[in-house]
């Protein structure tokens, strides 16, 4: 889904970006007597998770298309106070970058689709971008740079050269630790069902996959069971929401009991078919709208996101193990284009930062 711009094989230990107080300490007033006991349960579980050899990384996307949102400094402080260890932004934002300095929050930073052509065409432009948005903020933990978000049409020709120029610029600046990727939507696949049929639609994705393999970067994938079910009403809602369902997909010895796993593994299969089986996938967006369209409700959004949080530590049938994932989005954005649902993916309302619904790690 096109986000801003006119619109997780992890490392042995990823920074744990989990929502402790965010998902438990801002509950509606009627639940406040339970907060202390819920928090204790959350922290007990977090301690158990941290004792494991591998930990999951859950971040939240920070969309900024609203006229009622907290200031960038307040947003970063909110991430810190709520224990969220990773953020995605859709273009460099100096105020946000200054606020992130020294926080330890991992960052996916998009270059912005509108800048992709310039970065693809001119290595000096890529070097300038790295200078202005990475080197200028040495205390910001930029983890990934996304050369475009859900780029389509003729603009896809700019992805690979922009990635190469950014990689070269980062290497020349001594920042090879920052990995360059691009964020894709599921329509990059010609086929995705069953997962073993996953295959890329266009040849440029083969080249992208090979570059990611060479640089050790992940593929960023935006994975939305919501849009799948919106496009196909025959999909069982429970299958999309990680609930018990009559739908079970058996595929090459693997069993799928939820749509999210099937979608992610279709992308993994596509990567395998172009010789990039070892490239990990980071789910750079996933979420469910709380209002504005088919099956968009507070109940469904809460159910999906809660079950997603509970699930990603398991990985998928094809790739067991913790999966790095970013929930879309931190706030409802009242200036998003498109369907009304686009305005209602947030976990919180701005500017008072009240929760749209409570979430918790306490099963």
C-alpha atoms as a printed R data frame, in Angstrom:
    type eleno elety resid chain resno       x       y       z
1   ATOM     1    CA   UNK     A     1   0.000   0.000   0.000
2   ATOM     2    CA   UNK     A     2   1.473   3.332  -0.971
3   ATOM     3    CA   UNK     A     3   2.240   5.161   2.232
4   ATOM     4    CA   UNK     A     4   3.952   8.560   2.340
5   ATOM     5    CA   UNK     A     5   5.068  10.451  -0.799
6   ATOM     6    CA   UNK     A     6   1.927  11.742  -2.475
7   ATOM     7    CA   UNK     A     7   0.995   8.730  -0.640
8   ATOM     8    CA   UNK     A     8  12.110  -9.320   9.824
9   ATOM     9    CA   UNK     A     9  17.379 -15.006   9.494
10  ATOM    10    CA   UNK     A    10  17.629 -11.813  11.673
11  ATOM    11    CA   UNK     A    11  21.050 -11.169  13.258
12  ATOM    12    CA   UNK     A    12  21.719 -13.304  16.305
13  ATOM    13    CA   UNK     A    13  20.157 -10.718  18.550
14  ATOM    14    CA   UNK     A    14  17.943  -7.894  17.355
15  ATOM    15    CA   UNK     A    15  17.095  -4.972  19.589
16  ATOM    16    CA   UNK     A    16  13.825  -5.774  21.275
17  ATOM    17    CA   UNK     A    17  11.367  -3.157  20.125
18  ATOM    18    CA   UNK     A    18   8.326  -4.135  22.059
19  ATOM    19    CA   UNK     A    19   5.416  -2.239  23.366
20  ATOM    20    CA   UNK     A    20   5.214  -2.614  27.098
21  ATOM    21    CA   UNK     A    21   3.551   0.452  28.522
22  ATOM    22    CA   UNK     A    22   2.221   1.541  25.091
23  ATOM    23    CA   UNK     A    23   0.120  -1.518  24.943
24  ATOM    24    CA   UNK     A    24  -0.761  -1.760  28.600
25  ATOM    25    CA   UNK     A    25  -0.191   1.509  30.373
26  ATOM    26    CA   UNK     A    26  -2.564   3.674  28.323
27  ATOM    27    CA   UNK     A    27  -5.696   1.645  28.713
28  ATOM    28    CA   UNK     A    28  -9.142   3.188  28.930
29  ATOM    29    CA   UNK     A    29 -10.097   4.537  32.347
30  ATOM    30    CA   UNK     A    30 -12.364   1.606  33.101
31  ATOM    31    CA   UNK     A    31  -9.365  -0.718  32.999
32  ATOM    32    CA   UNK     A    32  -6.938   1.312  35.074
33  ATOM    33    CA   UNK     A    33  -7.269  -0.862  38.195
34  ATOM    34    CA   UNK     A    34  -5.789  -3.676  36.137
35  ATOM    35    CA   UNK     A    35  -2.782  -1.760  34.826
36  ATOM    36    CA   UNK     A    36  -0.328  -2.685  37.575
37  ATOM    37    CA   UNK     A    37  -1.031  -6.406  37.363
38  ATOM    38    CA   UNK     A    38  -0.950  -6.347  33.552
39  ATOM    39    CA   UNK     A    39   2.376  -4.522  33.540
40  ATOM    40    CA   UNK     A    40   3.882  -7.046  35.916
41  ATOM    41    CA   UNK     A    41   2.824  -9.839  33.593
42  ATOM    42    CA   UNK     A    42   4.310  -8.019  30.611
43  ATOM    43    CA   UNK     A    43   7.651  -7.376  32.275
44  ATOM    44    CA   UNK     A    44   7.872 -10.965  33.527
45  ATOM    45    CA   UNK     A    45   7.386 -12.078  29.965
46  ATOM    46    CA   UNK     A    46   9.883  -9.602  28.596
47  ATOM    47    CA   UNK     A    47  12.516 -10.887  31.028
48  ATOM    48    CA   UNK     A    48  11.835 -14.402  29.826
49  ATOM    49    CA   UNK     A    49  12.113 -13.281  26.211
50  ATOM    50    CA   UNK     A    50  15.369 -11.452  26.823
51  ATOM    51    CA   UNK     A    51  16.887 -14.595  28.296
52  ATOM    52    CA   UNK     A    52  16.444 -16.352  24.956
53  ATOM    53    CA   UNK     A    53  19.239 -16.560  22.408
54  ATOM    54    CA   UNK     A    54  17.029 -14.821  19.851
55  ATOM    55    CA   UNK     A    55  14.565 -12.020  20.334
56  ATOM    56    CA   UNK     A    56  11.916 -10.616  18.085
57  ATOM    57    CA   UNK     A    57  11.980  -7.035  16.915
58  ATOM    58    CA   UNK     A    58   8.715  -5.180  16.634
59  ATOM    59    CA   UNK     A    59   8.629  -1.587  15.522
60  ATOM    60    CA   UNK     A    60   5.949   0.896  14.599
61  ATOM    61    CA   UNK     A    61   5.752   2.994  11.447
62  ATOM    62    CA   UNK     A    62   5.639   6.721  12.070
63  ATOM    63    CA   UNK     A    63   3.370   8.211   9.438
64  ATOM    64    CA   UNK     A    64   3.147  12.007   9.405
65  ATOM    65    CA   UNK     A    65   0.214  12.813   7.108
66  ATOM    66    CA   UNK     A    66  -2.008  14.566   9.619
67  ATOM    67    CA   UNK     A    67  -2.684  18.045  10.907
68  ATOM    68    CA   UNK     A    68  -3.443  16.909  14.460
69  ATOM    69    CA   UNK     A    69  -0.313  14.908  15.281
70  ATOM    70    CA   UNK     A    70   2.129  15.458  18.152
71  ATOM    71    CA   UNK     A    71   5.356  17.247  17.350
72  ATOM    72    CA   UNK     A    72   8.252  15.064  16.128
73  ATOM    73    CA   UNK     A    73  10.021  15.519  19.488
74  ATOM    74    CA   UNK     A    74   6.872  14.443  21.346
75  ATOM    75    CA   UNK     A    75   6.467  11.436  19.061
76  ATOM    76    CA   UNK     A    76  10.027  10.229  19.699
77  ATOM    77    CA   UNK     A    77   9.561  10.751  23.441
78  ATOM    78    CA   UNK     A    78   6.341   8.726  23.188
79  ATOM    79    CA   UNK     A    79   8.183   5.868  21.478
80  ATOM    80    CA   UNK     A    80  10.702   5.931  24.326
81  ATOM    81    CA   UNK     A    81   8.118   6.097  27.106
82  ATOM    82    CA   UNK     A    82   6.182   3.230  25.574
83  ATOM    83    CA   UNK     A    83   9.230   1.007  25.068
84  ATOM    84    CA   UNK     A    84   9.062   0.918  21.264
85  ATOM    85    CA   UNK     A    85  12.538   0.126  20.009
86  ATOM    86    CA   UNK     A    86  12.164   0.635  16.257
87  ATOM    87    CA   UNK     A    87  10.588   3.220  13.952
88  ATOM    88    CA   UNK     A    88  10.034   3.648  10.259
89  ATOM    89    CA   UNK     A    89   9.741   7.052   8.603
90  ATOM    90    CA   UNK     A    90   8.840   7.613   4.964
91  ATOM    91    CA   UNK     A    91  11.268  10.410   4.174
92  ATOM    92    CA   UNK     A    92  14.087  12.115   6.056
93  ATOM    93    CA   UNK     A    93  12.636  14.520   8.600
94  ATOM    94    CA   UNK     A    94  15.220  16.721  10.343
95  ATOM    95    CA   UNK     A    95  13.122  17.303  13.467
96  ATOM    96    CA   UNK     A    96  12.517  13.589  13.908
97  ATOM    97    CA   UNK     A    97  16.172  12.750  13.246
98  ATOM    98    CA   UNK     A    98  17.337  15.318  15.791
99  ATOM    99    CA   UNK     A    99  14.904  13.908  18.346
100 ATOM   100    CA   UNK     A   100  16.064  10.332  17.662
101 ATOM   101    CA   UNK     A   101  19.702  11.212  18.346
102 ATOM   102    CA   UNK     A   102  21.006   9.153  21.255
103 ATOM   103    CA   UNK     A   103  17.729   7.316  21.903
104 ATOM   104    CA   UNK     A   104  18.881   3.885  20.680
105 ATOM   105    CA   UNK     A   105  15.738   3.525  18.570
106 ATOM   106    CA   UNK     A   106  16.433   1.577  15.379
107 ATOM   107    CA   UNK     A   107  15.269   3.323  12.227
108 ATOM   108    CA   UNK     A   108  14.101   2.422   8.760
109 ATOM   109    CA   UNK     A   109  14.386   5.626   6.750
110 ATOM   110    CA   UNK     A   110  12.864   5.848   3.292
111 ATOM   111    CA   UNK     A   111  14.484   8.121   0.747
112 ATOM   112    CA   UNK     A   112  11.075   9.202  -0.513
113 ATOM   113    CA   UNK     A   113   9.767   8.034  -3.870
114 ATOM   114    CA   UNK     A   114  10.054  11.550  -5.275
115 ATOM   115    CA   UNK     A   115  13.830  11.514  -4.775
116 ATOM   116    CA   UNK     A   116  14.428   8.105  -6.292
117 ATOM   117    CA   UNK     A   117  15.189   9.313  -9.830
118 ATOM   118    CA   UNK     A   118  17.807  11.807  -8.670
119 ATOM   119    CA   UNK     A   119  19.532   9.216  -6.496
120 ATOM   120    CA   UNK     A   120  19.449   6.688  -9.333
121 ATOM   121    CA   UNK     A   121  20.842   9.137 -11.865
122 ATOM   122    CA   UNK     A   122  23.635  10.779  -9.928
123 ATOM   123    CA   UNK     A   123  26.097   9.172  -7.499
124 ATOM   124    CA   UNK     A   124  26.860  12.647  -6.150
125 ATOM   125    CA   UNK     A   125  23.192  13.071  -5.230
126 ATOM   126    CA   UNK     A   126  23.317   9.791  -3.338
127 ATOM   127    CA   UNK     A   127  26.478  10.893  -1.553
128 ATOM   128    CA   UNK     A   128  24.761  14.171  -0.635
129 ATOM   129    CA   UNK     A   129  21.718  12.322   0.640
130 ATOM   130    CA   UNK     A   130  23.895  10.119   2.852
131 ATOM   131    CA   UNK     A   131  25.819  13.162   4.093
132 ATOM   132    CA   UNK     A   132  22.687  15.146   4.939
133 ATOM   133    CA   UNK     A   133  20.525  12.379   6.385
134 ATOM   134    CA   UNK     A   134  22.874   9.762   7.842
135 ATOM   135    CA   UNK     A   135  26.272  11.294   8.557
136 ATOM   136    CA   UNK     A   136  24.719  14.483   9.915
137 ATOM   137    CA   UNK     A   137  23.051  12.443  12.676
138 ATOM   138    CA   UNK     A   138  25.760  10.128  14.041
139 ATOM   139    CA   UNK     A   139  23.710   9.359  17.143
140 ATOM   140    CA   UNK     A   140  20.760   8.014  15.145
141 ATOM   141    CA   UNK     A   141  20.676   4.236  14.703
142 ATOM   142    CA   UNK     A   142  19.785   4.070  11.016
143 ATOM   143    CA   UNK     A   143  19.375   0.361  10.371
144 ATOM   144    CA   UNK     A   144  17.910   0.307   6.873
145 ATOM   145    CA   UNK     A   145  17.501   2.828   4.095
146 ATOM   146    CA   UNK     A   146  14.526   2.064   1.855
147 ATOM   147    CA   UNK     A   147  15.072   3.115  -1.739
148 ATOM   148    CA   UNK     A   148  11.406   3.687  -2.384
149 ATOM   149    CA   UNK     A   149   8.155   2.416  -0.930
150 ATOM   150    CA   UNK     A   150   5.882   0.318  -3.120
151 ATOM   151    CA   UNK     A   151   7.330   1.793  -6.282
152 ATOM   152    CA   UNK     A   152   5.446   0.788  -9.398
153 ATOM   153    CA   UNK     A   153   5.219   1.464 -13.114
154 ATOM   154    CA   UNK     A   154   8.147   2.972 -14.974
155 ATOM   155    CA   UNK     A   155   9.625   4.260 -11.710
156 ATOM   156    CA   UNK     A   156  10.716   0.717 -10.832
157 ATOM   157    CA   UNK     A   157  13.655   1.195 -13.208
158 ATOM   158    CA   UNK     A   158  15.122   3.627 -10.671
159 ATOM   159    CA   UNK     A   159  15.176   1.223  -7.726
160 ATOM   160    CA   UNK     A   160  18.304  -0.775  -8.549
161 ATOM   161    CA   UNK     A   161  20.572   2.134  -9.565
162 ATOM   162    CA   UNK     A   162  19.423   4.154  -6.546
163 ATOM   163    CA   UNK     A   163  20.220   1.218  -4.266
164 ATOM   164    CA   UNK     A   164  23.666   0.817  -5.844
165 ATOM   165    CA   UNK     A   165  24.490   4.507  -5.538
166 ATOM   166    CA   UNK     A   166  23.326   4.623  -1.927
167 ATOM   167    CA   UNK     A   167  25.335   1.502  -1.086
168 ATOM   168    CA   UNK     A   168  28.439   3.025  -2.649
169 ATOM   169    CA   UNK     A   169  27.916   6.308  -0.812
170 ATOM   170    CA   UNK     A   170  27.432   4.592   2.534
171 ATOM   171    CA   UNK     A   171  30.513   2.409   2.004
172 ATOM   172    CA   UNK     A   172  32.625   5.438   1.053
173 ATOM   173    CA   UNK     A   173  31.432   7.199   4.198
174 ATOM   174    CA   UNK     A   174  32.340   4.250   6.403
175 ATOM   175    CA   UNK     A   175  28.692   3.386   7.096
176 ATOM   176    CA   UNK     A   176  28.443  -0.021   5.521
177 ATOM   177    CA   UNK     A   177  26.511  -1.080   8.604
178 ATOM   178    CA   UNK     A   178  23.480   0.698   7.150
179 ATOM   179    CA   UNK     A   179  21.734  -1.694   4.780
180 ATOM   180    CA   UNK     A   180  19.942  -0.461   1.676
181 ATOM   181    CA   UNK     A   181  16.779  -2.157   0.483
182 ATOM   182    CA   UNK     A   182  13.421  -1.253  -1.037
183 ATOM   183    CA   UNK     A   183   9.927  -1.796   0.322
184 ATOM   184    CA   UNK     A   184   7.608  -3.827  -1.905
185 ATOM   185    CA   UNK     A   185   3.933  -4.682  -1.817
186 ATOM   186    CA   UNK     A   186   2.466  -8.085  -2.552
187 ATOM   187    CA   UNK     A   187   1.601  -7.152  -6.134
188 ATOM   188    CA   UNK     A   188   5.302  -7.634  -7.040
189 ATOM   189    CA   UNK     A   189   4.341 -11.312  -7.121
190 ATOM   190    CA   UNK     A   190   2.781 -12.825 -10.206
191 ATOM   191    CA   UNK     A   191   1.452 -15.627  -8.040
192 ATOM   192    CA   UNK     A   192   1.224 -16.110  -4.289
193 ATOM   193    CA   UNK     A   193  -1.224 -18.941  -3.629
194 ATOM   194    CA   UNK     A   194  -0.309 -21.503  -2.561
195 ATOM   195    CA   UNK     A   195   2.913 -20.091  -1.093
196 ATOM   196    CA   UNK     A   196   5.047 -22.507  -3.101
197 ATOM   197    CA   UNK     A   197   3.800 -20.781  -6.264
198 ATOM   198    CA   UNK     A   198   5.271 -17.457  -5.171
199 ATOM   199    CA   UNK     A   199   7.130 -15.835  -8.050
200 ATOM   200    CA   UNK     A   200   8.103 -12.302  -8.964
201 ATOM   201    CA   UNK     A   201   6.186 -10.684 -11.765
202 ATOM   202    CA   UNK     A   202   8.942  -8.470 -13.170
203 ATOM   203    CA   UNK     A   203  12.599  -9.036 -14.021
204 ATOM   204    CA   UNK     A   204  13.859  -6.043 -12.010
205 ATOM   205    CA   UNK     A   205  13.086  -7.909  -8.797
206 ATOM   206    CA   UNK     A   206  15.645 -10.569  -9.744
207 ATOM   207    CA   UNK     A   207  18.319  -7.885  -9.910
208 ATOM   208    CA   UNK     A   208  17.135  -6.333  -6.638
209 ATOM   209    CA   UNK     A   209  17.217  -9.735  -4.938
210 ATOM   210    CA   UNK     A   210  20.755 -10.413  -6.175
211 ATOM   211    CA   UNK     A   211  21.959  -7.037  -4.888
212 ATOM   212    CA   UNK     A   212  20.409  -7.711  -1.489
213 ATOM   213    CA   UNK     A   213  22.143 -11.084  -1.453
214 ATOM   214    CA   UNK     A   214  25.484  -9.454  -2.261
215 ATOM   215    CA   UNK     A   215  25.163  -6.734   0.390
216 ATOM   216    CA   UNK     A   216  23.587  -8.794   3.178
217 ATOM   217    CA   UNK     A   217  20.490  -6.612   3.288
218 ATOM   218    CA   UNK     A   218  16.937  -7.871   3.792
219 ATOM   219    CA   UNK     A   219  14.002  -7.374   1.460
220 ATOM   220    CA   UNK     A   220  11.435  -5.060   2.997
221 ATOM   221    CA   UNK     A   221   7.899  -6.305   2.377
222 ATOM   222    CA   UNK     A   222   4.596  -4.668   3.222
223 ATOM   223    CA   UNK     A   223   2.241  -7.508   4.110
224 ATOM   224    CA   UNK     A   224  -1.460  -6.812   4.580
225 ATOM   225    CA   UNK     A   225  -3.939  -9.655   4.969
226 ATOM   226    CA   UNK     A   226  -6.515  -6.869   5.233
227 ATOM   227    CA   UNK     A   227  -6.119  -5.894   1.593
228 ATOM   228    CA   UNK     A   228  -6.158  -9.531   0.527
229 ATOM   229    CA   UNK     A   229  -9.502 -10.085   2.230
230 ATOM   230    CA   UNK     A   230 -10.829  -6.779   0.938
231 ATOM   231    CA   UNK     A   231 -10.005  -7.908  -2.590
232 ATOM   232    CA   UNK     A   232 -11.372 -11.414  -2.135
233 ATOM   233    CA   UNK     A   233 -14.421 -11.746   0.116
234 ATOM   234    CA   UNK     A   234 -14.156 -15.540  -0.159
235 ATOM   235    CA   UNK     A   235 -11.156 -15.480   2.212
236 ATOM   236    CA   UNK     A   236 -12.237 -16.477   5.713
237 ATOM   237    CA   UNK     A   237 -11.935 -13.503   8.040
238 ATOM   238    CA   UNK     A   238 -10.742 -15.725  10.883
239 ATOM   239    CA   UNK     A   239  -7.897 -17.008   8.671
240 ATOM   240    CA   UNK     A   240  -6.802 -13.400   8.126
241 ATOM   241    CA   UNK     A   241  -7.066 -12.513  11.831
242 ATOM   242    CA   UNK     A   242  -4.931 -15.435  13.138
243 ATOM   243    CA   UNK     A   243  -8.057 -16.994  14.645
244 ATOM   244    CA   UNK     A   244  -9.247 -20.579  14.518
245 ATOM   245    CA   UNK     A   245 -10.507 -21.096  11.004
246 ATOM   246    CA   UNK     A   246 -11.953 -23.748   8.735
247 ATOM   247    CA   UNK     A   247  -9.240 -22.733   6.237
248 ATOM   248    CA   UNK     A   248  -6.019 -24.736   6.336
249 ATOM   249    CA   UNK     A   249  -3.548 -24.710   3.459
250 ATOM   250    CA   UNK     A   250  -1.269 -27.720   3.026
251 ATOM   251    CA   UNK     A   251   1.577 -26.918   0.668
252 ATOM   252    CA   UNK     A   252   4.687 -29.023  -0.006
253 ATOM   253    CA   UNK     A   253   4.665 -30.491   3.474
254 ATOM   254    CA   UNK     A   254   3.986 -27.170   5.213
255 ATOM   255    CA   UNK     A   255   0.715 -26.255   6.862
256 ATOM   256    CA   UNK     A   256  -0.675 -22.732   6.939
257 ATOM   257    CA   UNK     A   257  -3.308 -21.744   9.456
258 ATOM   258    CA   UNK     A   258  -3.173 -17.993   8.868
259 ATOM   259    CA   UNK     A   259  -2.959 -15.751   5.843
260 ATOM   260    CA   UNK     A   260  -0.005 -13.659   7.044
261 ATOM   261    CA   UNK     A   261   2.337 -16.673   7.073
262 ATOM   262    CA   UNK     A   262   1.147 -17.741   3.645
263 ATOM   263    CA   UNK     A   263   1.818 -14.288   2.222
264 ATOM   264    CA   UNK     A   264   5.289 -13.955   3.764
265 ATOM   265    CA   UNK     A   265   6.294 -17.433   2.614
266 ATOM   266    CA   UNK     A   266   5.133 -16.664  -0.921
267 ATOM   267    CA   UNK     A   267   7.706 -13.841  -0.933
268 ATOM   268    CA   UNK     A   268  10.359 -16.182   0.472
269 ATOM   269    CA   UNK     A   269   9.553 -18.649  -2.311
270 ATOM   270    CA   UNK     A   270   9.900 -15.936  -4.923
271 ATOM   271    CA   UNK     A   271  13.306 -15.034  -3.486
272 ATOM   272    CA   UNK     A   272  14.365 -18.675  -3.659
273 ATOM   273    CA   UNK     A   273  13.361 -18.876  -7.318
274 ATOM   274    CA   UNK     A   274  15.696 -16.006  -8.228
275 ATOM   275    CA   UNK     A   275  18.638 -17.476  -6.321
276 ATOM   276    CA   UNK     A   276  18.326 -15.379  -3.170
277 ATOM   277    CA   UNK     A   277  17.103 -17.935  -0.643
278 ATOM   278    CA   UNK     A   278  19.367 -16.599   2.082
279 ATOM   279    CA   UNK     A   279  18.000 -13.055   1.974
280 ATOM   280    CA   UNK     A   280  15.809 -12.399   5.021
281 ATOM   281    CA   UNK     A   281  12.503 -10.600   4.855
282 ATOM   282    CA   UNK     A   282  11.639  -7.730   7.138
283 ATOM   283    CA   UNK     A   283   7.921  -7.014   7.267
284 ATOM   284    CA   UNK     A   284   8.174  -3.262   6.905
285 ATOM   285    CA   UNK     A   285   4.434  -2.696   7.267
286 ATOM   286    CA   UNK     A   286   1.464  -4.677   8.481
287 ATOM   287    CA   UNK     A   287  -1.720  -3.603  10.155
288 ATOM   288    CA   UNK     A   288  -5.497  -3.399  10.045
289 ATOM   289    CA   UNK     A   289  -7.753  -0.330   9.867
290 ATOM   290    CA   UNK     A   290 -10.132   0.382  12.722
291 ATOM   291    CA   UNK     A   291 -12.731   2.199  10.599
292 ATOM   292    CA   UNK     A   292 -13.656   3.285   7.109
293 ATOM   293    CA   UNK     A   293 -14.329   0.182   5.052
294 ATOM   294    CA   UNK     A   294 -15.047  -3.506   4.661
295 ATOM   295    CA   UNK     A   295 -14.160  -5.462   7.827
296 ATOM   296    CA   UNK     A   296 -12.481  -2.318   9.184
297 ATOM   297    CA   UNK     A   297 -13.419  -2.124  12.853
298 ATOM   298    CA   UNK     A   298 -11.826  -1.541  16.222
299 ATOM   299    CA   UNK     A   299 -12.486  -5.180  17.116
300 ATOM   300    CA   UNK     A   300 -10.839  -6.560  13.978
301 ATOM   301    CA   UNK     A   301  -7.887  -4.144  14.175
302 ATOM   302    CA   UNK     A   302  -7.254  -5.020  17.811
303 ATOM   303    CA   UNK     A   303  -7.580  -8.741  17.100
304 ATOM   304    CA   UNK     A   304  -5.238  -8.659  14.114
305 ATOM   305    CA   UNK     A   305  -2.506  -6.540  15.664
306 ATOM   306    CA   UNK     A   306  -2.604  -8.360  18.999
307 ATOM   307    CA   UNK     A   307  -2.400 -11.746  17.313
308 ATOM   308    CA   UNK     A   308   0.330 -10.487  14.992
309 ATOM   309    CA   UNK     A   309   2.404  -9.314  17.965
310 ATOM   310    CA   UNK     A   310   1.913 -12.670  19.653
311 ATOM   311    CA   UNK     A   311   2.768 -14.570  16.471
312 ATOM   312    CA   UNK     A   312   5.877 -13.011  14.917
313 ATOM   313    CA   UNK     A   313   8.260 -14.518  17.457
314 ATOM   314    CA   UNK     A   314   7.465 -17.890  15.854
315 ATOM   315    CA   UNK     A   315   8.283 -16.930  12.284
316 ATOM   316    CA   UNK     A   316   6.602 -18.758   9.414
317 ATOM   317    CA   UNK     A   317   6.373 -22.430   8.388
318 ATOM   318    CA   UNK     A   318   9.113 -21.896   5.792
319 ATOM   319    CA   UNK     A   319  11.273 -19.739   8.056
320 ATOM   320    CA   UNK     A   320  10.758 -20.571  11.746
321 ATOM   321    CA   UNK     A   321  12.269 -18.140  14.210
322 ATOM   322    CA   UNK     A   322  11.712 -14.503  15.123
323 ATOM   323    CA   UNK     A   323  10.523 -12.246  12.348
324 ATOM   324    CA   UNK     A   324  11.293  -8.532  12.325
325 ATOM   325    CA   UNK     A   325   8.102  -6.584  11.802
326 ATOM   326    CA   UNK     A   326   6.780  -3.023  11.825
327 ATOM   327    CA   UNK     A   327   3.143  -2.299  12.596
328 ATOM   328    CA   UNK     A   328   1.467   0.365  10.541
329 ATOM   329    CA   UNK     A   329   0.970   2.820  12.110
330 ATOM   330    CA   UNK     A   330   1.589   4.814  15.274
331 ATOM   331    CA   UNK     A   331  -1.164   7.391  14.707
332 ATOM   332    CA   UNK     A   332  -4.303   7.793  12.653
333 ATOM   333    CA   UNK     A   333  -3.506  10.203   9.816
334 ATOM   334    CA   UNK     A   334  -6.378  12.443   8.804
335 ATOM   335    CA   UNK     A   335  -4.670  13.756   5.688
336 ATOM   336    CA   UNK     A   336  -3.938  10.427   3.993
337 ATOM   337    CA   UNK     A   337  -5.142  10.092   0.415
338 ATOM   338    CA   UNK     A   338  -7.244   7.217  -0.834
339 ATOM   339    CA   UNK     A   339  -9.965   5.237   0.873
340 ATOM   340    CA   UNK     A   340 -11.199   6.251   4.301
341 ATOM   341    CA   UNK     A   341  -9.443   3.197   5.748
342 ATOM   342    CA   UNK     A   342  -6.110   4.881   4.940
343 ATOM   343    CA   UNK     A   343  -6.793   7.388   7.689
344 ATOM   344    CA   UNK     A   344  -7.527   4.731  10.304
345 ATOM   345    CA   UNK     A   345  -4.557   2.381  10.656
346 ATOM   346    CA   UNK     A   346  -3.219   4.071  13.781
347 ATOM   347    CA   UNK     A   347  -2.735   2.570  17.218
348 ATOM   348    CA   UNK     A   348  -3.181   6.046  18.705
349 ATOM   349    CA   UNK     A   349  -5.035   9.262  18.097
350 ATOM   350    CA   UNK     A   350  -3.228  12.600  17.874
351 ATOM   351    CA   UNK     A   351  -2.505  14.948  19.451
352 ATOM   352    CA   UNK     A   352  -3.520  13.534  22.844
353 ATOM   353    CA   UNK     A   353  -1.911  10.134  22.086
354 ATOM   354    CA   UNK     A   354  -4.971   8.285  23.376
355 ATOM   355    CA   UNK     A   355  -5.132   4.624  22.293
356 ATOM   356    CA   UNK     A   356  -7.578   3.650  19.568
357 ATOM   357    CA   UNK     A   357  -7.724   0.262  21.339
358 ATOM   358    CA   UNK     A   358  -5.569  -1.486  23.939
359 ATOM   359    CA   UNK     A   359  -2.892  -3.996  22.969
360 ATOM   360    CA   UNK     A   360  -0.876  -6.235  25.258
361 ATOM   361    CA   UNK     A   361   1.813  -8.915  25.324
362 ATOM   362    CA   UNK     A   362  -0.084 -10.557  28.170
363 ATOM   363    CA   UNK     A   363  -1.691 -13.670  26.718
